[in-house]
Structures are given as C-alpha cells and as structure tokens.
Amino acid sequence: MNLPKAKNTFCPKCNKHTIQKISIYKAGKRRGMAAGERRHAQRKKGYGGQKFPKLAKPAKTTKKVTQVLTCPDCNKKMMKKGIRIRKFELVAK
Ligand SMILES: [Zn+2]
C-alpha cells in the first residue's frame, strides 16, 4: 500500500488545515533498568520462571502501522489509528 509523504489535514493546536508531514511510528529503545523491565526479569528468574505461555502460533500475520503527522507551523505531532498492512511505502503525491 502506498501512503502519501504529506497531507493537508486539520491541526487542533493551530485550529486550521496545514500540510503535515507523515512518518511511521517506531517504538523507542527498551531501558533495562526500568521498573517494569526489572520486575519482569525477577519474575522470570529461576525454576519454572516462564509465567505465561510463549506464543507458538500467532494469529496475526501482519503488524500495525501507525502514521505520525507533524504540523510544520507548531511542530505538534498527531498519531493516526494503526492499520494492518503487509507492505507499505511512503510516496510523494
Ligand atoms: Zn499546528
């Protein structure tokens, strides 16, 4: 699926339509010292440590793609609802 690189859409901060740049959301790097990460490591430790079954046969064959729209005037970032697509490409339109 081809996604446009820019799109004229509403910005709630500027309260008007602006041509916004579209990029794809990527999750940040996981921090090993974060509280949840440490807790998870502690629970998984030792004999019988796996607390939930490992996913052997995933039901979904695709990952969700979330678009991030950036307003050029105020730099506000807005996210769109993620859509499931197998293949995508950002193309100039
Ligand atoms: Zn704006």
PDB file of the backbone (N, CA, C, O) and the ligand in Angstrom, with CONECT records:
HET     ZN  A 101       1
ATOM      1  N   MET A   1       0.839  -1.186   0.000  1.00  0.00           N
ATOM      2  CA  MET A   1       0.000   0.000   0.000  1.00  0.00           C
ATOM      3  C   MET A   1       0.882   1.247   0.000  1.00  0.00           C
ATOM      4  O   MET A   1       1.878   1.313   0.721  1.00  0.00           O
ATOM      5  N   ASN A   2       0.516   2.214  -0.798  1.00  0.00           N
ATOM      6  CA  ASN A   2       1.267   3.458  -0.849  1.00  0.00           C
ATOM      7  C   ASN A   2       0.637   4.515   0.050  1.00  0.00           C
ATOM      8  O   ASN A   2      -0.561   4.786  -0.031  1.00  0.00           O
ATOM      9  N   LEU A   3       1.466   5.105   0.910  1.00  0.00           N
ATOM     10  CA  LEU A   3       0.990   6.171   1.787  1.00  0.00           C
ATOM     11  C   LEU A   3       1.624   7.479   1.329  1.00  0.00           C
ATOM     12  O   LEU A   3       2.783   7.492   0.914  1.00  0.00           O
ATOM     13  N   PRO A   4       0.869   8.591   1.401  1.00  0.00           N
ATOM     14  CA  PRO A   4       1.453   9.870   0.976  1.00  0.00           C
ATOM     15  C   PRO A   4       2.471  10.383   1.994  1.00  0.00           C
ATOM     16  O   PRO A   4       2.351  10.113   3.189  1.00  0.00           O
ATOM     17  N   LYS A   5       3.477  11.126   1.515  1.00  0.00           N
ATOM     18  CA  LYS A   5       4.512  11.674   2.390  1.00  0.00           C
ATOM     19  C   LYS A   5       4.006  12.889   3.164  1.00  0.00           C
ATOM     20  O   LYS A   5       4.470  13.170   4.269  1.00  0.00           O
ATOM     21  N   ALA A   6       3.053  13.603   2.573  1.00  0.00           N
ATOM     22  CA  ALA A   6       2.478  14.783   3.207  1.00  0.00           C
ATOM     23  C   ALA A   6       0.991  14.834   2.896  1.00  0.00           C
ATOM     24  O   ALA A   6       0.518  14.276   1.906  1.00  0.00           O
ATOM     25  N   LYS A   7       0.258  15.533   3.788  1.00  0.00           N
ATOM     26  CA  LYS A   7      -1.188  15.535   3.656  1.00  0.00           C
ATOM     27  C   LYS A   7      -1.735  16.829   4.237  1.00  0.00           C
ATOM     28  O   LYS A   7      -1.289  17.279   5.292  1.00  0.00           O
ATOM     29  N   ASN A   8      -2.710  17.432   3.544  1.00  0.00           N
ATOM     30  CA  ASN A   8      -3.354  18.644   4.058  1.00  0.00           C
ATOM     31  C   ASN A   8      -4.448  18.221   5.022  1.00  0.00           C
ATOM     32  O   ASN A   8      -5.492  17.716   4.611  1.00  0.00           O
ATOM     33  N   THR A   9      -4.198  18.432   6.320  1.00  0.00           N
ATOM     34  CA  THR A   9      -5.175  17.996   7.319  1.00  0.00           C
ATOM     35  C   THR A   9      -5.239  18.964   8.506  1.00  0.00           C
ATOM     36  O   THR A   9      -4.399  19.853   8.643  1.00  0.00           O
ATOM     37  N   PHE A  10      -6.232  18.778   9.342  1.00  0.00           N
ATOM     38  CA  PHE A  10      -6.503  19.708  10.442  1.00  0.00           C
ATOM     39  C   PHE A  10      -5.496  19.566  11.578  1.00  0.00           C
ATOM     40  O   PHE A  10      -5.142  18.457  11.977  1.00  0.00           O
ATOM     41  N   CYS A  11      -5.040  20.713  12.093  1.00  0.00           N
ATOM     42  CA  CYS A  11      -4.175  20.725  13.275  1.00  0.00           C
ATOM     43  C   CYS A  11      -4.968  21.334  14.419  1.00  0.00           C
ATOM     44  O   CYS A  11      -5.367  22.494  14.319  1.00  0.00           O
ATOM     45  N   PRO A  12      -5.217  20.604  15.505  1.00  0.00           N
ATOM     46  CA  PRO A  12      -6.020  21.137  16.609  1.00  0.00           C
ATOM     47  C   PRO A  12      -5.333  22.277  17.374  1.00  0.00           C
ATOM     48  O   PRO A  12      -6.005  23.071  18.033  1.00  0.00           O
ATOM     49  N   LYS A  13      -4.011  22.360  17.292  1.00  0.00           N
ATOM     50  CA  LYS A  13      -3.294  23.428  18.001  1.00  0.00           C
ATOM     51  C   LYS A  13      -3.375  24.744  17.230  1.00  0.00           C
ATOM     52  O   LYS A  13      -3.615  25.802  17.811  1.00  0.00           O
ATOM     53  N   CYS A  14      -3.173  24.663  15.910  1.00  0.00           N
ATOM     54  CA  CYS A  14      -3.273  25.853  15.060  1.00  0.00           C
ATOM     55  C   CYS A  14      -4.735  26.171  14.732  1.00  0.00           C
ATOM     56  O   CYS A  14      -5.053  27.288  14.325  1.00  0.00           O
ATOM     57  N   ASN A  15      -5.606  25.204  14.908  1.00  0.00           N
ATOM     58  CA  ASN A  15      -7.038  25.328  14.609  1.00  0.00           C
ATOM     59  C   ASN A  15      -7.297  25.634  13.135  1.00  0.00           C
ATOM     60  O   ASN A  15      -8.200  26.396  12.792  1.00  0.00           O
ATOM     61  N   LYS A  16      -6.482  25.022  12.270  1.00  0.00           N
ATOM     62  CA  LYS A  16      -6.651  25.194  10.823  1.00  0.00           C
ATOM     63  C   LYS A  16      -6.000  24.024  10.086  1.00  0.00           C
ATOM     64  O   LYS A  16      -5.292  23.216  10.686  1.00  0.00           O
ATOM     65  N   HIS A  17      -6.247  23.945   8.797  1.00  0.00           N
ATOM     66  CA  HIS A  17      -5.626  22.904   7.983  1.00  0.00           C
ATOM     67  C   HIS A  17      -4.205  23.310   7.600  1.00  0.00           C
ATOM     68  O   HIS A  17      -3.973  24.449   7.194  1.00  0.00           O
ATOM     69  N   THR A  18      -3.271  22.397   7.724  1.00  0.00           N
ATOM     70  CA  THR A  18      -1.890  22.625   7.319  1.00  0.00           C
ATOM     71  C   THR A  18      -1.395  21.386   6.563  1.00  0.00           C
ATOM     72  O   THR A  18      -1.943  20.295   6.719  1.00  0.00           O
ATOM     73  N   ILE A  19      -0.358  21.569   5.748  1.00  0.00           N
ATOM     74  CA  ILE A  19       0.209  20.419   5.035  1.00  0.00           C
ATOM     75  C   ILE A  19       1.187  19.734   5.987  1.00  0.00           C
ATOM     76  O   ILE A  19       2.269  20.251   6.267  1.00  0.00           O
ATOM     77  N   GLN A  20       0.786  18.562   6.477  1.00  0.00           N
ATOM     78  CA  GLN A  20       1.572  17.881   7.503  1.00  0.00           C
ATOM     79  C   GLN A  20       2.375  16.723   6.930  1.00  0.00           C
ATOM     80  O   GLN A  20       1.948  16.004   6.027  1.00  0.00           O
ATOM     81  N   LYS A  21       3.565  16.588   7.510  1.00  0.00           N
ATOM     82  CA  LYS A  21       4.488  15.534   7.080  1.00  0.00           C
ATOM     83  C   LYS A  21       4.090  14.219   7.747  1.00  0.00           C
ATOM     84  O   LYS A  21       3.748  14.198   8.929  1.00  0.00           O
ATOM     85  N   ILE A  22       4.133  13.138   6.998  1.00  0.00           N
ATOM     86  CA  ILE A  22       3.768  11.834   7.549  1.00  0.00           C
ATOM     87  C   ILE A  22       5.014  10.970   7.713  1.00  0.00           C
ATOM     88  O   ILE A  22       5.818  10.825   6.792  1.00  0.00           O
ATOM     89  N   SER A  23       5.151  10.397   8.921  1.00  0.00           N
ATOM     90  CA  SER A  23       6.225   9.436   9.156  1.00  0.00           C
ATOM     91  C   SER A  23       5.613   8.232   9.865  1.00  0.00           C
ATOM     92  O   SER A  23       4.456   8.277  10.283  1.00  0.00           O
ATOM     93  N   ILE A  24       6.373   7.178   9.996  1.00  0.00           N
ATOM     94  CA  ILE A  24       5.872   5.953  10.616  1.00  0.00           C
ATOM     95  C   ILE A  24       6.399   5.858  12.046  1.00  0.00           C
ATOM     96  O   ILE A  24       7.586   6.072  12.291  1.00  0.00           O
ATOM     97  N   TYR A  25       5.515   5.536  12.982  1.00  0.00           N
ATOM     98  CA  TYR A  25       5.885   5.434  14.382  1.00  0.00           C
ATOM     99  C   TYR A  25       6.767   4.215  14.631  1.00  0.00           C
ATOM    100  O   TYR A  25       6.500   3.120  14.137  1.00  0.00           O
ATOM    101  N   LYS A  26       7.815   4.432  15.403  1.00  0.00           N
ATOM    102  CA  LYS A  26       8.679   3.312  15.792  1.00  0.00           C
ATOM    103  C   LYS A  26       8.832   3.347  17.303  1.00  0.00           C
ATOM    104  O   LYS A  26       9.071   4.404  17.888  1.00  0.00           O
ATOM    105  N   ALA A  27       8.693   2.189  17.929  1.00  0.00           N
ATOM    106  CA  ALA A  27       8.806   2.121  19.382  1.00  0.00           C
ATOM    107  C   ALA A  27      10.220   2.466  19.810  1.00  0.00           C
ATOM    108  O   ALA A  27      11.182   2.140  19.115  1.00  0.00           O
ATOM    109  N   GLY A  28      10.345   3.126  20.956  1.00  0.00           N
ATOM    110  CA  GLY A  28      11.653   3.528  21.461  1.00  0.00           C
ATOM    111  C   GLY A  28      12.438   2.343  21.996  1.00  0.00           C
ATOM    112  O   GLY A  28      11.912   1.236  22.114  1.00  0.00           O
ATOM    113  N   LYS A  29      13.699   2.587  22.317  1.00  0.00           N
ATOM    114  CA  LYS A  29      14.573   1.542  22.825  1.00  0.00           C
ATOM    115  C   LYS A  29      14.148   1.196  24.251  1.00  0.00           C
ATOM    116  O   LYS A  29      13.838   2.090  25.038  1.00  0.00           O
ATOM    117  N   ARG A  30      14.130  -0.074  24.585  1.00  0.00           N
ATOM    118  CA  ARG A  30      13.719  -0.516  25.909  1.00  0.00           C
ATOM    119  C   ARG A  30      14.858  -0.273  26.892  1.00  0.00           C
ATOM    120  O   ARG A  30      16.022  -0.547  26.600  1.00  0.00           O
ATOM    121  N   ARG A  31      14.490   0.260  28.092  1.00  0.00           N
ATOM    122  CA  ARG A  31      15.510   0.525  29.101  1.00  0.00           C
ATOM    123  C   ARG A  31      15.544  -0.644  30.081  1.00  0.00           C
ATOM    124  O   ARG A  31      14.534  -0.967  30.705  1.00  0.00           O
ATOM    125  N   GLY A  32      16.682  -1.262  30.209  1.00  0.00           N
ATOM    126  CA  GLY A  32      16.826  -2.439  31.065  1.00  0.00           C
ATOM    127  C   GLY A  32      16.616  -2.161  32.539  1.00  0.00           C
ATOM    128  O   GLY A  32      16.251  -3.065  33.290  1.00  0.00           O
ATOM    129  N   MET A  33      16.843  -0.916  32.973  1.00  0.00           N
ATOM    130  CA  MET A  33      16.712  -0.571  34.384  1.00  0.00           C
ATOM    131  C   MET A  33      15.327  -0.019  34.734  1.00  0.00           C
ATOM    132  O   MET A  33      15.103   0.387  35.874  1.00  0.00           O
ATOM    133  N   ALA A  34      14.402   0.002  33.782  1.00  0.00           N
ATOM    134  CA  ALA A  34      13.041   0.475  34.059  1.00  0.00           C
ATOM    135  C   ALA A  34      12.366  -0.481  35.045  1.00  0.00           C
ATOM    136  O   ALA A  34      12.658  -1.677  35.045  1.00  0.00           O
ATOM    137  N   ALA A  35      11.470   0.037  35.883  1.00  0.00           N
ATOM    138  CA  ALA A  35      10.843  -0.752  36.954  1.00  0.00           C
ATOM    139  C   ALA A  35      10.154  -1.999  36.413  1.00  0.00           C
ATOM    140  O   ALA A  35      10.330  -3.089  36.956  1.00  0.00           O
ATOM    141  N   GLY A  36       9.376  -1.849  35.355  1.00  0.00           N
ATOM    142  CA  GLY A  36       8.648  -2.983  34.785  1.00  0.00           C
ATOM    143  C   GLY A  36       9.576  -4.022  34.195  1.00  0.00           C
ATOM    144  O   GLY A  36       9.315  -5.222  34.275  1.00  0.00           O
ATOM    145  N   GLU A  37      10.653  -3.557  33.605  1.00  0.00           N
ATOM    146  CA  GLU A  37      11.629  -4.462  32.990  1.00  0.00           C
ATOM    147  C   GLU A  37      12.338  -5.280  34.076  1.00  0.00           C
ATOM    148  O   GLU A  37      12.581  -6.474  33.899  1.00  0.00           O
ATOM    149  N   ARG A  38      12.665  -4.639  35.191  1.00  0.00           N
ATOM    150  CA  ARG A  38      13.326  -5.318  36.309  1.00  0.00           C
ATOM    151  C   ARG A  38      12.375  -6.319  36.953  1.00  0.00           C
ATOM    152  O   ARG A  38      12.777  -7.430  37.297  1.00  0.00           O
ATOM    153  N   ARG A  39      11.119  -5.928  37.115  1.00  0.00           N
ATOM    154  CA  ARG A  39      10.102  -6.792  37.733  1.00  0.00           C
ATOM    155  C   ARG A  39       9.888  -8.033  36.874  1.00  0.00           C
ATOM    156  O   ARG A  39       9.808  -9.151  37.383  1.00  0.00           O
ATOM    157  N   HIS A  40       9.798  -7.817  35.567  1.00  0.00           N
ATOM    158  CA  HIS A  40       9.593  -8.922  34.634  1.00  0.00           C
ATOM    159  C   HIS A  40      10.773  -9.899  34.690  1.00  0.00           C
ATOM    160  O   HIS A  40      10.578 -11.115  34.675  1.00  0.00           O
ATOM    161  N   ALA A  41      11.987  -9.365  34.752  1.00  0.00           N
ATOM    162  CA  ALA A  41      13.180 -10.199  34.809  1.00  0.00           C
ATOM    163  C   ALA A  41      13.202 -11.016  36.104  1.00  0.00           C
ATOM    164  O   ALA A  41      13.593 -12.183  36.113  1.00  0.00           O
ATOM    165  N   GLN A  42      12.772 -10.376  37.197  1.00  0.00           N
ATOM    166  CA  GLN A  42      12.745 -11.028  38.511  1.00  0.00           C
ATOM    167  C   GLN A  42      11.739 -12.171  38.520  1.00  0.00           C
ATOM    168  O   GLN A  42      12.013 -13.232  39.080  1.00  0.00           O
ATOM    169  N   ARG A  43      10.578 -11.966  37.905  1.00  0.00           N
ATOM    170  CA  ARG A  43       9.529 -12.985  37.888  1.00  0.00           C
ATOM    171  C   ARG A  43       9.895 -14.167  37.008  1.00  0.00           C
ATOM    172  O   ARG A  43       9.476 -15.297  37.261  1.00  0.00           O
ATOM    173  N   LYS A  44      10.674 -13.901  35.982  1.00  0.00           N
ATOM    174  CA  LYS A  44      11.047 -14.972  35.058  1.00  0.00           C
ATOM    175  C   LYS A  44      12.224 -15.796  35.559  1.00  0.00           C
ATOM    176  O   LYS A  44      12.556 -16.834  34.986  1.00  0.00           O
ATOM    177  N   LYS A  45      12.851 -15.327  36.630  1.00  0.00           N
ATOM    178  CA  LYS A  45      14.057 -15.957  37.143  1.00  0.00           C
ATOM    179  C   LYS A  45      13.754 -17.318  37.778  1.00  0.00           C
ATOM    180  O   LYS A  45      12.666 -17.530  38.314  1.00  0.00           O
ATOM    181  N   GLY A  46      14.697 -18.213  37.716  1.00  0.00           N
ATOM    182  CA  GLY A  46      14.635 -19.465  38.467  1.00  0.00           C
ATOM    183  C   GLY A  46      13.855 -20.582  37.808  1.00  0.00           C
ATOM    184  O   GLY A  46      13.446 -20.473  36.652  1.00  0.00           O
ATOM    185  N   TYR A  47      13.653 -21.651  38.549  1.00  0.00           N
ATOM    186  CA  TYR A  47      12.965 -22.850  38.049  1.00  0.00           C
ATOM    187  C   TYR A  47      11.485 -22.533  37.833  1.00  0.00           C
ATOM    188  O   TYR A  47      10.847 -21.966  38.720  1.00  0.00           O
ATOM    189  N   GLY A  48      10.927 -22.886  36.678  1.00  0.00           N
ATOM    190  CA  GLY A  48       9.523 -22.607  36.368  1.00  0.00           C
ATOM    191  C   GLY A  48       9.259 -21.124  36.231  1.00  0.00           C
ATOM    192  O   GLY A  48       8.192 -20.634  36.600  1.00  0.00           O
ATOM    193  N   GLY A  49      10.213 -20.432  35.710  1.00  0.00           N
ATOM    194  CA  GLY A  49      10.140 -18.975  35.677  1.00  0.00           C
ATOM    195  C   GLY A  49       9.251 -18.388  34.594  1.00  0.00           C
ATOM    196  O   GLY A  49       8.851 -17.228  34.693  1.00  0.00           O
ATOM    197  N   GLN A  50       8.927 -19.169  33.548  1.00  0.00           N
ATOM    198  CA  GLN A  50       8.078 -18.620  32.479  1.00  0.00           C
ATOM    199  C   GLN A  50       6.653 -18.489  32.992  1.00  0.00           C
ATOM    200  O   GLN A  50       6.001 -19.497  33.261  1.00  0.00           O
ATOM    201  N   LYS A  51       6.158 -17.261  33.132  1.00  0.00           N
ATOM    202  CA  LYS A  51       4.867 -17.037  33.787  1.00  0.00           C
ATOM    203  C   LYS A  51       3.676 -17.024  32.827  1.00  0.00           C
ATOM    204  O   LYS A  51       2.528 -17.008  33.271  1.00  0.00           O
ATOM    205  N   PHE A  52       3.936 -17.030  31.525  1.00  0.00           N
ATOM    206  CA  PHE A  52       2.838 -17.069  30.551  1.00  0.00           C
ATOM    207  C   PHE A  52       3.321 -17.896  29.374  1.00  0.00           C
ATOM    208  O   PHE A  52       4.514 -17.878  29.072  1.00  0.00           O
ATOM    209  N   PRO A  53       2.429 -18.626  28.692  1.00  0.00           N
ATOM    210  CA  PRO A  53       2.889 -19.457  27.595  1.00  0.00           C
ATOM    211  C   PRO A  53       3.472 -18.639  26.460  1.00  0.00           C
ATOM    212  O   PRO A  53       2.941 -17.592  26.091  1.00  0.00           O
ATOM    213  N   LYS A  54       4.567 -19.130  25.916  1.00  0.00           N
ATOM    214  CA  LYS A  54       5.176 -18.455  24.775  1.00  0.00           C
ATOM    215  C   LYS A  54       4.256 -18.638  23.574  1.00  0.00           C
ATOM    216  O   LYS A  54       3.721 -19.724  23.354  1.00  0.00           O
ATOM    217  N   LEU A  55       4.077 -17.582  22.805  1.00  0.00           N
ATOM    218  CA  LEU A  55       3.181 -17.618  21.661  1.00  0.00           C
ATOM    219  C   LEU A  55       3.769 -18.522  20.570  1.00  0.00           C
ATOM    220  O   LEU A  55       4.745 -18.170  19.908  1.00  0.00           O
ATOM    221  N   ALA A  56       3.143 -19.704  20.401  1.00  0.00           N
ATOM    222  CA  ALA A  56       3.673 -20.666  19.449  1.00  0.00           C
ATOM    223  C   ALA A  56       3.152 -20.420  18.041  1.00  0.00           C
ATOM    224  O   ALA A  56       3.883 -20.573  17.062  1.00  0.00           O
ATOM    225  N   LYS A  57       1.867 -20.032  17.946  1.00  0.00           N
ATOM    226  CA  LYS A  57       1.257 -19.838  16.634  1.00  0.00           C
ATOM    227  C   LYS A  57       0.510 -18.510  16.624  1.00  0.00           C
ATOM    228  O   LYS A  57      -0.673 -18.477  16.964  1.00  0.00           O
ATOM    229  N   PRO A  58       1.154 -17.431  16.251  1.00  0.00           N
ATOM    230  CA  PRO A  58       0.479 -16.129  16.272  1.00  0.00           C
ATOM    231  C   PRO A  58      -0.695 -16.084  15.295  1.00  0.00           C
ATOM    232  O   PRO A  58      -0.602 -16.573  14.169  1.00  0.00           O
ATOM    233  N   ALA A  59      -1.790 -15.492  15.742  1.00  0.00           N
ATOM    234  CA  ALA A  59      -2.999 -15.413  14.915  1.00  0.00           C
ATOM    235  C   ALA A  59      -2.857 -14.402  13.787  1.00  0.00           C
ATOM    236  O   ALA A  59      -3.430 -14.569  12.710  1.00  0.00           O
ATOM    237  N   LYS A  60      -2.085 -13.350  14.048  1.00  0.00           N
ATOM    238  CA  LYS A  60      -1.955 -12.287  13.051  1.00  0.00           C
ATOM    239  C   LYS A  60      -0.716 -12.500  12.196  1.00  0.00           C
ATOM    240  O   LYS A  60       0.329 -12.945  12.673  1.00  0.00           O
ATOM    241  N   THR A  61      -0.866 -12.170  10.918  1.00  0.00           N
ATOM    242  CA  THR A  61       0.277 -12.303  10.015  1.00  0.00           C
ATOM    243  C   THR A  61       0.867 -10.938   9.658  1.00  0.00           C
ATOM    244  O   THR A  61       1.878 -10.851   8.961  1.00  0.00           O
ATOM    245  N   THR A  62       0.226  -9.882  10.142  1.00  0.00           N
ATOM    246  CA  THR A  62       0.701  -8.531   9.852  1.00  0.00           C
ATOM    247  C   THR A  62       0.916  -7.742  11.132  1.00  0.00           C
ATOM    248  O   THR A  62       0.405  -8.112  12.190  1.00  0.00           O
ATOM    249  N   LYS A  63       1.666  -6.664  11.037  1.00  0.00           N
ATOM    250  CA  LYS A  63       1.856  -5.753  12.154  1.00  0.00           C
ATOM    251  C   LYS A  63       1.125  -4.461  11.834  1.00  0.00           C
ATOM    252  O   LYS A  63       0.915  -4.121  10.670  1.00  0.00           O
ATOM    253  N   LYS A  64       0.738  -3.745  12.891  1.00  0.00           N
ATOM    254  CA  LYS A  64       0.044  -2.482  12.674  1.00  0.00           C
ATOM    255  C   LYS A  64       1.044  -1.380  12.339  1.00  0.00           C
ATOM    256  O   LYS A  64       2.146  -1.327  12.885  1.00  0.00           O
ATOM    257  N   VAL A  65       0.633  -0.508  11.434  1.00  0.00           N
ATOM    258  CA  VAL A  65       1.462   0.622  11.023  1.00  0.00           C
ATOM    259  C   VAL A  65       0.763   1.894  11.496  1.00  0.00           C
ATOM    260  O   VAL A  65      -0.373   2.165  11.106  1.00  0.00           O
ATOM    261  N   THR A  66       1.446   2.676  12.339  1.00  0.00           N
ATOM    262  CA  THR A  66       0.867   3.908  12.863  1.00  0.00           C
ATOM    263  C   THR A  66       1.536   5.102  12.205  1.00  0.00           C
ATOM    264  O   THR A  66       2.760   5.233  12.206  1.00  0.00           O
ATOM    265  N   GLN A  67       0.703   5.970  11.643  1.00  0.00           N
ATOM    266  CA  GLN A  67       1.236   7.169  10.995  1.00  0.00           C
ATOM    267  C   GLN A  67       1.343   8.303  12.007  1.00  0.00           C
ATOM    268  O   GLN A  67       0.437   8.514  12.813  1.00  0.00           O
ATOM    269  N   VAL A  68       2.455   9.032  11.960  1.00  0.00           N
ATOM    270  CA  VAL A  68       2.654  10.201  12.816  1.00  0.00           C
ATOM    271  C   VAL A  68       2.641  11.422  11.912  1.00  0.00           C
ATOM    272  O   VAL A  68       3.461  11.542  11.002  1.00  0.00           O
ATOM    273  N   LEU A  69       1.697  12.333  12.171  1.00  0.00           N
ATOM    274  CA  LEU A  69       1.583  13.543  11.366  1.00  0.00           C
ATOM    275  C   LEU A  69       2.214  14.701  12.131  1.00  0.00           C
ATOM    276  O   LEU A  69       1.891  14.926  13.297  1.00  0.00           O
ATOM    277  N   THR A  70       3.104  15.430  11.482  1.00  0.00           N
ATOM    278  CA  THR A  70       3.780  16.554  12.126  1.00  0.00           C
ATOM    279  C   THR A  70       3.366  17.852  11.449  1.00  0.00           C
ATOM    280  O   THR A  70       3.480  17.996  10.232  1.00  0.00           O
ATOM    281  N   CYS A  71       2.881  18.800  12.258  1.00  0.00           N
ATOM    282  CA  CYS A  71       2.471  20.104  11.735  1.00  0.00           C
ATOM    283  C   CYS A  71       3.720  20.968  11.537  1.00  0.00           C
ATOM    284  O   CYS A  71       4.528  21.079  12.459  1.00  0.00           O
ATOM    285  N   PRO A  72       3.900  21.575  10.377  1.00  0.00           N
ATOM    286  CA  PRO A  72       5.095  22.391  10.142  1.00  0.00           C
ATOM    287  C   PRO A  72       5.076  23.721  10.901  1.00  0.00           C
ATOM    288  O   PRO A  72       6.135  24.289  11.166  1.00  0.00           O
ATOM    289  N   ASP A  73       3.891  24.224  11.254  1.00  0.00           N
ATOM    290  CA  ASP A  73       3.790  25.524  11.922  1.00  0.00           C
ATOM    291  C   ASP A  73       4.121  25.446  13.411  1.00  0.00           C
ATOM    292  O   ASP A  73       4.880  26.266  13.927  1.00  0.00           O
ATOM    293  N   CYS A  74       3.546  24.454  14.098  1.00  0.00           N
ATOM    294  CA  CYS A  74       3.721  24.386  15.549  1.00  0.00           C
ATOM    295  C   CYS A  74       4.477  23.142  16.002  1.00  0.00           C
ATOM    296  O   CYS A  74       4.719  22.975  17.198  1.00  0.00           O
ATOM    297  N   ASN A  75       4.858  22.262  15.070  1.00  0.00           N
ATOM    298  CA  ASN A  75       5.590  21.029  15.364  1.00  0.00           C
ATOM    299  C   ASN A  75       4.816  20.032  16.224  1.00  0.00           C
ATOM    300  O   ASN A  75       5.408  19.123  16.807  1.00  0.00           O
ATOM    301  N   LYS A  76       3.503  20.200  16.304  1.00  0.00           N
ATOM    302  CA  LYS A  76       2.690  19.241  17.062  1.00  0.00           C
ATOM    303  C   LYS A  76       2.622  17.937  16.283  1.00  0.00           C
ATOM    304  O   LYS A  76       2.476  17.919  15.060  1.00  0.00           O
ATOM    305  N   LYS A  77       2.736  16.831  17.046  1.00  0.00           N
ATOM    306  CA  LYS A  77       2.666  15.523  16.409  1.00  0.00           C
ATOM    307  C   LYS A  77       1.355  14.857  16.762  1.00  0.00           C
ATOM    308  O   LYS A  77       0.939  14.848  17.920  1.00  0.00           O
ATOM    309  N   MET A  78       0.709  14.301  15.754  1.00  0.00           N
ATOM    310  CA  MET A  78      -0.554  13.600  15.969  1.00  0.00           C
ATOM    311  C   MET A  78      -0.439  12.208  15.391  1.00  0.00           C
ATOM    312  O   MET A  78       0.169  12.004  14.340  1.00  0.00           O
ATOM    313  N   MET A  79      -1.027  11.256  16.085  1.00  0.00           N
ATOM    314  CA  MET A  79      -0.958   9.881  15.597  1.00  0.00           C
ATOM    315  C   MET A  79      -2.298   9.457  15.062  1.00  0.00           C
ATOM    316  O   MET A  79      -3.350   9.825  15.586  1.00  0.00           O
ATOM    317  N   LYS A  80      -2.239   8.679  14.008  1.00  0.00           N
ATOM    318  CA  LYS A  80      -3.471   8.129  13.450  1.00  0.00           C
ATOM    319  C   LYS A  80      -3.646   6.718  14.002  1.00  0.00           C
ATOM    320  O   LYS A  80      -2.709   6.120  14.531  1.00  0.00           O
ATOM    321  N   LYS A  81      -4.852   6.207  13.868  1.00  0.00           N
ATOM    322  CA  LYS A  81      -5.128   4.856  14.321  1.00  0.00           C
ATOM    323  C   LYS A  81      -4.321   3.881  13.452  1.00  0.00           C
ATOM    324  O   LYS A  81      -4.254   4.038  12.232  1.00  0.00           O
ATOM    325  N   GLY A  82      -3.712   2.879  14.088  1.00  0.00           N
ATOM    326  CA  GLY A  82      -2.889   1.922  13.354  1.00  0.00           C
ATOM    327  C   GLY A  82      -3.696   1.067  12.400  1.00  0.00           C
ATOM    328  O   GLY A  82      -4.800   0.631  12.725  1.00  0.00           O
ATOM    329  N   ILE A  83      -3.146   0.830  11.227  1.00  0.00           N
ATOM    330  CA  ILE A  83      -3.825  -0.022  10.259  1.00  0.00           C
ATOM    331  C   ILE A  83      -2.937  -1.222   9.946  1.00  0.00           C
ATOM    332  O   ILE A  83      -1.711  -1.121   9.951  1.00  0.00           O
ATOM    333  N   ARG A  84      -3.574  -2.353   9.676  1.00  0.00           N
ATOM    334  CA  ARG A  84      -2.821  -3.564   9.371  1.00  0.00           C
ATOM    335  C   ARG A  84      -2.553  -3.629   7.869  1.00  0.00           C
ATOM    336  O   ARG A  84      -3.477  -3.764   7.067  1.00  0.00           O
ATOM    337  N   ILE A  85      -1.296  -3.531   7.506  1.00  0.00           N
ATOM    338  CA  ILE A  85      -0.922  -3.712   6.102  1.00  0.00           C
ATOM    339  C   ILE A  85       0.348  -4.535   6.048  1.00  0.00           C
ATOM    340  O   ILE A  85       1.224  -4.426   6.906  1.00  0.00           O
ATOM    341  N   ARG A  86       0.424  -5.361   5.018  1.00  0.00           N
ATOM    342  CA  ARG A  86       1.569  -6.252   4.879  1.00  0.00           C
ATOM    343  C   ARG A  86       2.808  -5.463   4.435  1.00  0.00           C
ATOM    344  O   ARG A  86       3.911  -5.648   4.949  1.00  0.00           O
ATOM    345  N   LYS A  87       2.579  -4.585   3.467  1.00  0.00           N
ATOM    346  CA  LYS A  87       3.691  -3.842   2.881  1.00  0.00           C
ATOM    347  C   LYS A  87       3.232  -2.401   2.670  1.00  0.00           C
ATOM    348  O   LYS A  87       2.114  -2.162   2.214  1.00  0.00           O
ATOM    349  N   PHE A  88       4.094  -1.447   3.001  1.00  0.00           N
ATOM    350  CA  PHE A  88       3.725  -0.059   2.764  1.00  0.00           C
ATOM    351  C   PHE A  88       4.929   0.713   2.250  1.00  0.00           C
ATOM    352  O   PHE A  88       6.079   0.305   2.405  1.00  0.00           O
ATOM    353  N   GLU A  89       4.617   1.843   1.634  1.00  0.00           N
ATOM    354  CA  GLU A  89       5.663   2.693   1.074  1.00  0.00           C
ATOM    355  C   GLU A  89       5.198   4.125   1.168  1.00  0.00           C
ATOM    356  O   GLU A  89       4.051   4.426   0.837  1.00  0.00           O
ATOM    357  N   LEU A  90       6.082   5.032   1.620  1.00  0.00           N
ATOM    358  CA  LEU A  90       5.751   6.451   1.654  1.00  0.00           C
ATOM    359  C   LEU A  90       6.143   7.057   0.320  1.00  0.00           C
ATOM    360  O   LEU A  90       7.321   7.088  -0.034  1.00  0.00           O
ATOM    361  N   VAL A  91       5.151   7.539  -0.420  1.00  0.00           N
ATOM    362  CA  VAL A  91       5.437   8.101  -1.732  1.00  0.00           C
ATOM    363  C   VAL A  91       4.970   9.544  -1.803  1.00  0.00           C
ATOM    364  O   VAL A  91       3.976   9.917  -1.180  1.00  0.00           O
ATOM    365  N   ALA A  92       5.692  10.352  -2.563  1.00  0.00           N
ATOM    366  CA  ALA A  92       5.293  11.744  -2.786  1.00  0.00           C
ATOM    367  C   ALA A  92       4.078  11.756  -3.705  1.00  0.00           C
ATOM    368  O   ALA A  92       4.021  11.034  -4.700  1.00  0.00           O
ATOM    369  N   LYS A  93       3.115  12.591  -3.348  1.00  0.00           N
ATOM    370  CA  LYS A  93       1.889  12.608  -4.152  1.00  0.00           C
ATOM    371  C   LYS A  93       1.638  14.011  -4.712  1.00  0.00           C
ATOM    372  O   LYS A  93       0.652  14.227  -5.416  1.00  0.00           O
TER     373      LYS A  93
HETATM  374 ZN    ZN A 101      -0.136  23.191  14.036  1.00  0.00          ZN2+
END
